[in-house]
Amino acid sequence: MSDHDHLKPIIEALIFASPDPVTPKTLFQLLEGEPKEDVAKAVEMLQADYEARGGLQMVEVAGGYQICTRPCLLYTSPSPRD
């Protein structure tokens, strides 16, 4: 496990739970015991993880990060089962 791996789920939870975009400054403040470089690298790695995932994406908006539904899935409904 790399130094950044332990930060990824923490950062993901902070972003997911926030109703507003979470800025890098906020992440640095909340994770003050961690080197800023490690936090920034963990965010970068988390973004790459979301690029490879299915229904959710991590986006940069208003100077921060949010986790949201991919736009292509907003207006789709599941196919009825036979």
N, C-alpha and C positions, 0 to 999 in steps of 0.2 A: 504494500500500500504506500503510495507516495504521500508527501507532506500535504498535497492538495486534496487527496481523496477524502480525508475526514471532514474537510470544509464544504465539499459539494452538497451533501444532504442538508447541512445547516443553512447554507445560503439558499438552497432550493425552498426549504420550509419558510424562511423569512420572506422571500419574494412571493411565494404562493399565498401566504397568510395575509399579506398586506393589501388593503383595498387601493392603495396608491402605488405608483412606480417607486421602486427602491433604488436610490441613487448609490453610486460607488461610495460617496462620502458617508452615507448612512451605514452601509455595510462595514466600512472601516471603523466607524464609531461603535457599532454593535459588536464587532469582532476585534476590539482594541488590543487584545492579547496576541493577536496573530499578525505577522508581518504583512504590510500592504501588498507586497509583491505576491505573496501566497494567496491572498484573498482575490486579487485581480486574476491570477492564473486559474484559480478554482472557478471563477465566473466564466472565464474563457472556455474551460473544459466543459462546464455545464451547458453553455451555449452550443457547443459541438454535440453534446449528448442529445439535446433537444432537436438539433438538425436531423438526427438519425431516427427520431421517434415518430410515432403515428399521429395521434389526434391533437396533441398540444404543441405549442411553440413558446419559446422564450424570446421576447421582443424588447428592443430598446425604444422607450418612449418617454418624452418629457424629461430627458436627462437621467432616466433610471431604467429599471428592468421590470417586466411583468411576464407572468405565465398566463397564456390564454389559449382558447380554441383556435385551431388553424382556420383561416377565413373560408377555405374551400369546404369546410364541414359545418359551417354555421347554419345553413338552410337545408341540410339533408336530413332525411328521416330513414330509419331502418326499413329494409324491405319486409313486407309482410311474409310471415312463414306459412307454408302450405301445410 
